Amino acid sequence: MGLKVLKFGGSSLADAAHFRQVAEIIKSEPQRRYIVASAPGKRHSGDSKITDLLYKCYALAADEEDITEVFNEIKGRYNDIITELGIDLDLTEVFEKIRLSVLHSSGRDYVASRGEYLNAMILAKYLDYTFIDAKKVIFFKEDGTFDSEKTNDILRDRLSRCDYAVIPGFYGSMPNGTIKTFSRGGSDITGSIVARAASATLYENWTDVSGFLMADPRIIDNPRVIETITYKELRELSYMGATVLHEDAIFPVRYSKIPINIRNTNKPSDRGTFIVPESDEVSDCIITGVAGRTGFSSITIEKDMMNSELGLGRKVLQVVEEHGISFEHFPSGIDTMTVIVSTKALAAKRADVLAGICKNVNPENIFVEENLALIAVVGRGMVKAKGTAARVFVALANAGVNIRMIDQGSSELNIIVGVDANDYIIALKAIYDEFVK
């Protein structure tokens, strides 16, 4: 296999023991050439992530409080790693520069980014790889959006001039040279960006789980690992709350059709999950995964001959849009239509939204139902399998769960059902058991 880009999360680089583990993984294959590093995560349940400590330092300084204790804790974490690895690296001047930057309000993003910056410097030294500062190769536009093409051109050129390199994740630079970070978990995005620029054949994302799970392990005991999932399936499950990979990290590699392999640093022999552009791989399970979220409300509009009234749906959604609310789903019938929205987003604007809909479409009846949960049953195999929807509905009926909404995409990639939030866990378990156990 050709060139590989690897990203290691904070749990994979939390201490010196994990650094050694990571180095062994990297050195085991010469194709593993470009490495993206996160800031150190927690070493145990009572520990703190370095990024959280950096944010704490920034907040203390902003309130003109003493940062010494917290900053010394940060320095101690890094110095312990350096000492235990036995590498010749003195970060005294770097630490002092960061401390002064915190005290002189150099910016929240700059402070937060130093976790990745320092960890990548240490990893590069330990591996004897080139260190590439993300500030010099990853760029944002004036409006704060990621500048993908400039980044790809400059990063590709920089990578072409070194065989092996470590790049800190999570941040880049604005046109004026100041640091800007991606959202939390943004090292996943950096890894994807590097994979695209390097024309990698595989992007390995190393974390503390052995792949993407078919269901939430907090609800389902020991859910199965998904062996292969397409980008579209991952998007559907991520949208409904399933989290392993930062959602925005999909797009750079999807653009170049580079597969992603989710791997477990603590169990490197596990195959993990492959995320691919397309797959004809046959699984013994029709569905790929099931995920859901609570906290939704439905706005239902009833009006005779609704289907023949031109532009009615547009008028309803226009009201929702004008109040800054995104709609989640839009199931409809001959004389009814329902708009599913976030309960939190609707709460403060409920009266105005209902009044606006009444003014725009003059419905015979309009009402709101709250305490709704949405569950997505996702799988590329569903399109060829007869009776999948029936199995979902029967499973819920047998579990005593009433379905309050049904929505199926035209691609037949997913079936979304709405249930009472009080039935959410029961419903999720019932669907999983029907298809997996």
C-alpha positions in Angstrom: 0.0 0.0 0.0 1.2 3.6 -0.7 1.7 6.6 1.5 -0.3 6.8 4.8 -1.2 9.8 7.0 -1.8 9.1 10.7 -3.6 11.2 13.3 -3.3 10.4 17.0 -5.8 11.7 19.4 -5.2 13.1 22.9 -5.7 9.8 24.7 -3.1 8.3 22.4 -0.5 10.9 23.3 -1.3 11.5 27.0 2.0 10.4 28.5 5.4 8.9 27.7 4.1 5.3 27.7 1.6 6.2 25.0 4.3 8.1 23.0 6.3 4.8 22.9 3.2 2.9 21.8 2.6 5.5 19.1 6.2 5.4 17.9 6.1 1.6 17.6 2.9 1.8 15.5 4.4 4.5 13.2 7.8 2.7 12.7 6.2 -0.6 12.0 5.4 0.5 8.4 7.6 2.8 6.3 4.4 4.0 4.4 3.3 5.8 7.6 5.1 9.0 6.7 3.1 12.0 7.9 1.8 12.3 11.5 -0.8 14.7 13.0 -0.6 15.1 16.7 -3.2 16.2 19.2 -2.6 17.8 22.6 -2.2 15.4 25.6 -5.5 14.0 26.8 -6.4 12.6 30.2 -4.1 9.9 31.7 -6.8 8.7 34.1 -10.4 9.7 35.0 -9.4 12.4 37.5 -6.9 14.0 35.2 -7.3 17.1 33.0 -6.8 17.5 29.2 -4.0 20.0 28.4 -6.3 22.0 26.1 -8.7 22.5 29.1 -5.8 23.6 31.2 -4.8 26.1 28.6 -8.3 27.5 28.3 -8.3 27.8 32.1 -5.0 29.7 32.0 -6.5 32.1 29.5 -9.6 32.6 31.6 -7.5 33.3 34.7 -5.4 35.8 32.9 -8.5 37.6 31.5 -9.7 37.9 35.1 -6.3 39.2 36.2 -5.8 36.2 38.4 -2.6 34.2 39.0 -1.9 31.6 36.3 1.3 30.2 38.0 -0.2 27.0 39.4 -2.1 25.9 36.3 0.7 26.9 33.9 3.2 25.0 36.0 1.0 21.9 35.8 1.0 22.3 32.0 4.8 22.6 31.9 5.1 19.6 34.2 3.1 17.4 31.9 5.3 18.1 29.0 8.6 18.0 30.9 7.6 14.6 32.4 7.1 13.2 28.8 10.4 14.6 27.7 12.3 13.2 30.7 10.7 9.8 30.5 11.4 9.5 26.8 15.0 10.5 27.4 15.1 13.0 24.5 17.3 16.1 24.3 14.8 18.9 24.1 14.6 22.0 26.2 11.3 23.9 26.0 12.1 26.6 28.6 12.1 29.5 26.1 9.0 28.2 24.4 7.1 27.9 27.7 8.1 31.4 28.6 6.9 32.8 25.3 3.6 31.1 25.8 3.3 32.3 29.4 3.9 35.9 28.3 1.4 35.5 25.5 -1.3 34.3 27.9 -0.6 37.3 30.2 -0.6 39.8 27.4 -3.9 38.5 25.9 -2.5 37.1 22.6 -5.8 35.4 21.8 -7.8 32.5 23.0 -7.1 30.5 19.9 -3.4 31.0 20.1 -3.3 29.8 23.7 -5.5 26.7 23.0 -3.4 25.7 20.0 -0.2 25.5 22.0 -1.2 22.1 23.3 -0.9 20.5 19.9 2.1 22.7 19.0 4.2 21.4 22.0 3.1 17.8 21.6 4.0 17.7 18.0 7.4 19.2 18.7 8.1 16.5 21.2 6.8 13.7 19.0 8.9 15.0 16.0 12.0 15.0 18.2 11.3 11.5 19.5 10.7 10.1 16.0 13.5 12.2 14.4 11.0 13.5 11.9 10.7 17.0 10.5 8.4 19.4 12.5 6.0 21.4 10.3 4.2 24.2 12.2 0.5 24.1 11.1 0.5 28.0 11.1 2.7 27.9 8.0 0.7 25.4 5.9 -2.9 25.6 7.0 -4.8 28.8 6.2 -8.1 30.5 6.9 -9.7 33.4 4.9 -10.6 36.8 6.2 -14.1 35.7 7.2 -12.7 32.8 9.3 -13.6 30.0 6.8 -11.0 27.4 5.9 -9.1 28.2 2.7 -8.9 24.7 1.3 -7.2 25.4 -2.0 -4.4 27.7 -0.7 -3.8 25.2 2.1 -3.7 22.2 -0.3 -1.2 23.9 -2.7 1.2 25.1 0.0 1.0 22.0 2.2 1.5 19.7 -0.8 4.6 21.6 -1.7 6.0 21.5 1.9 5.3 17.8 2.3 7.0 17.0 -1.0 10.3 18.4 0.5 10.4 16.0 3.4 10.0 12.2 3.6 8.7 12.1 7.2 7.0 14.9 9.2 4.9 15.6 12.3 2.2 18.4 12.0 0.3 19.7 15.0 -3.5 19.4 14.6 -6.3 21.8 15.5 -5.1 25.1 14.1 -3.9 27.2 11.2 -3.4 30.9 10.6 -5.4 33.9 9.4 -4.2 36.2 6.6 -2.7 38.6 9.2 -0.7 35.7 10.7 -2.7 35.2 13.9 -3.6 31.7 15.0 -7.1 30.4 14.4 -8.3 27.0 15.6 -10.9 24.6 14.2 -13.7 23.6 16.6 -12.9 21.1 19.4 -11.8 17.8 17.9 -10.3 19.7 15.0 -7.2 17.6 14.8 -9.3 15.1 12.9 -9.8 17.9 10.3 -6.1 18.6 10.1 -5.4 14.9 9.5 -7.8 14.8 6.7 -6.3 18.0 5.2 -2.8 16.5 5.3 -4.1 13.2 3.8 -5.5 15.1 0.8 -2.4 17.3 0.3 -0.1 14.2 0.5 -2.3 12.2 -1.9 -2.4 9.5 0.7 -3.8 6.1 -0.1 -5.1 5.8 3.5 -5.8 8.1 6.4 -5.4 6.3 9.7 -7.2 8.0 12.6 -5.9 6.5 15.9 -8.0 6.8 19.0 -9.0 4.8 22.1 -11.7 2.7 20.4 -11.4 -0.1 17.9 -13.6 1.5 15.3 -17.0 3.0 14.8 -19.7 1.2 16.8 -23.2 0.2 15.5 -24.9 1.9 18.4 -24.2 4.1 21.5 -22.3 1.9 24.0 -23.9 3.9 26.8 -27.2 2.4 25.8 -26.3 -0.9 24.1 -24.0 -3.3 25.9 -20.9 -4.2 23.8 -22.3 -3.0 20.4 -20.7 -4.5 17.3 -17.9 -2.7 15.5 -18.8 -1.6 12.0 -16.2 -3.1 9.6 -16.9 -0.9 6.6 -19.1 2.3 6.3 -19.5 4.7 3.5 -19.1 8.5 3.8 -22.8 8.9 3.3 -23.7 6.5 6.1 -21.2 8.1 8.4 -22.8 11.5 7.8 -26.2 10.2 8.6 -25.1 8.5 11.8 -22.9 11.4 12.9 -25.7 13.9 12.4 -27.9 11.8 14.7 -25.3 11.9 17.5 -22.9 9.1 16.8 -19.4 10.4 17.5 -16.0 8.9 16.7 -14.6 11.2 14.0 -15.1 15.0 13.8 -17.9 15.5 11.2 -16.0 18.1 9.2 -13.0 15.8 8.9 -14.9 13.8 6.3 -14.9 16.4 3.5 -11.2 16.8 2.5 -10.7 13.1 2.1 -14.1 12.5 0.6 -13.2 15.1 -2.0 -10.1 13.0 -3.0 -11.8 9.6 -2.3 -9.3 8.7 0.3 -10.5 6.0 2.8 -10.2 6.5 6.5 -9.3 3.8 8.9 -10.4 4.3 12.6 -7.9 2.3 14.8 -7.3 1.7 18.5 -3.8 2.8 19.7 -4.2 0.4 22.7 -5.1 -2.5 20.4 -3.2 -1.9 17.2 -3.9 -5.4 15.9 -7.6 -4.7 15.7 -8.8 -4.0 12.1 -10.9 -1.1 13.1 -13.5 0.6 10.8 -12.9 1.5 7.2 -14.7 4.6 6.0 -14.9 4.5 2.2 -16.5 6.5 -0.7 -18.5 3.4 -1.8 -18.8 -0.2 -0.9 -20.2 -3.4 -2.3 -19.0 -5.3 0.7 -21.7 -7.8 1.9 -22.4 -7.8 5.6 -24.4 -10.4 7.6 -26.4 -7.4 9.0 -28.8 -5.3 6.8 -28.2 -2.1 8.7 -24.9 -0.4 9.3 -25.9 1.4 12.5 -28.6 3.0 14.6 -28.3 6.4 16.3 -30.6 9.0 17.7 -31.1 12.2 19.6 -33.7 13.7 22.0 -34.8 17.3 22.3 -37.0 17.8 19.3 -40.5 19.4 18.8 -43.0 19.0 16.0 -45.1 21.8 14.5 -48.1 20.2 12.7 -50.2 22.2 10.3 -53.6 20.9 9.1 -55.5 22.3 6.2 -57.9 20.8 3.7 -56.6 20.5 0.1 -53.2 21.5 1.3 -51.6 19.5 -1.5 -53.1 21.7 -4.2 -52.1 25.0 -2.7 -49.1 26.2 -4.6 -46.1 27.3 -2.4 -47.6 26.4 1.0 -44.6 24.4 2.1 -42.3 27.2 1.1 -44.4 29.7 3.1 -44.2 27.6 6.2 -40.5 27.0 6.0 -39.9 30.7 5.3 -41.4 31.6 8.7 -39.1 29.1 10.4 -36.1 30.5 8.5 -37.0 34.1 9.3 -36.7 33.3 13.0 -33.3 31.7 12.6 -34.4 28.1 13.2 -33.2 25.2 11.1 -35.7 22.4 10.4 -34.6 18.8 10.8 -37.3 17.0 8.9 -40.4 17.8 6.9 -42.8 14.9 6.7 -46.2 15.6 5.0 -49.5 14.1 4.0 -52.4 15.2 1.8 -53.9 17.6 4.3 -51.1 17.8 6.9 -47.5 18.8 7.1 -45.1 18.6 10.1 -41.9 20.6 10.7 -39.5 19.0 13.1 -37.2 21.5 14.9 -35.0 21.7 17.9 -37.0 22.3 21.1 -34.3 24.6 22.4 -34.3 26.7 19.2 -38.0 27.0 19.1 -38.6 27.7 22.8 -38.0 31.5 22.9 -39.7 32.1 19.5 -42.6 29.7 19.7 -45.4 32.2 19.8 -43.9 34.3 17.0 -43.3 31.2 14.8 -46.9 30.0 15.2 -48.3 33.5 14.6 -46.2 33.8 11.4 -47.4 30.4 10.1 -51.0 31.3 10.8 -50.5 34.6 8.9 -48.8 33.0 5.9 -50.9 29.9 5.3 -54.1 30.4 7.3 -54.3 26.7 8.6 -57.4 25.1 10.0 -55.4 23.8 12.9 -51.8 24.2 14.1 -50.3 22.5 17.2 -46.9 21.8 18.7 -45.8 18.5 20.3 -42.6 18.4 22.4 -40.5 15.7 24.1 -39.7 14.0 20.8 -36.7 11.8 20.0 -35.5 10.9 16.5 -33.8 7.6 15.7 -32.1 6.9 12.4 -31.7 3.4 11.1 -28.9 3.6 8.5 -27.5 1.1 6.0 -26.6 0.8 2.4 -27.9 -2.7 2.4 -31.4 -1.6 3.1 -32.1 -0.6 -0.5 -31.9 -4.3 -1.6 -33.5 -5.8 1.5 -37.2 -6.4 1.5 -39.2 -5.7 4.6 -36.6 -3.6 6.5 -39.1 -0.9 7.4 -41.6 -3.5 8.5 -39.0 -5.0 10.8 -38.3 -1.6 12.4 -42.0 -1.0 13.0 -42.7 -4.5 14.4 -39.7 -4.3 16.7 -41.0 -1.0 18.1 -44.6 -2.3 18.4 -43.4 -5.4 20.3 -41.5 -3.1 22.6 -44.6 -1.1 23.3 -43.3 2.0 21.6 -45.7 4.3 19.7 -44.2 5.8 16.5 -45.0 9.5 16.2 -43.2 10.3 12.9 -41.8 8.3 10.0 -39.4 9.7 7.4 -37.5 7.8 4.8 -35.0 9.4 2.4 -35.3 8.9 -1.4 -32.0 7.2 -1.4 -33.4 4.5 0.9 -30.2 4.8 2.9 -32.0 5.5 6.1 -35.3 5.3 8.0 -36.0 8.0 10.6 -38.7 7.4 13.2 -39.9 9.9 15.9 -40.8 8.5 19.3 -41.6 10.0 22.7 -38.3 10.9 24.4 -39.3 8.7 27.3 -39.3 5.7 25.0 -36.0 6.6 23.3 -33.7 4.1 25.1 -36.3 1.3 24.8 -36.8 2.0 21.1 -33.0 2.1 20.3 -32.5 -1.2 22.1 -35.5 -2.8 20.3 -34.2 -1.8 16.8 -30.6 -2.9 17.6 -31.8 -6.3 18.9 -34.0 -6.8 15.9 -31.2 -6.5 13.4 -28.0 -7.5 15.3 -28.8 -10.0 18.0 
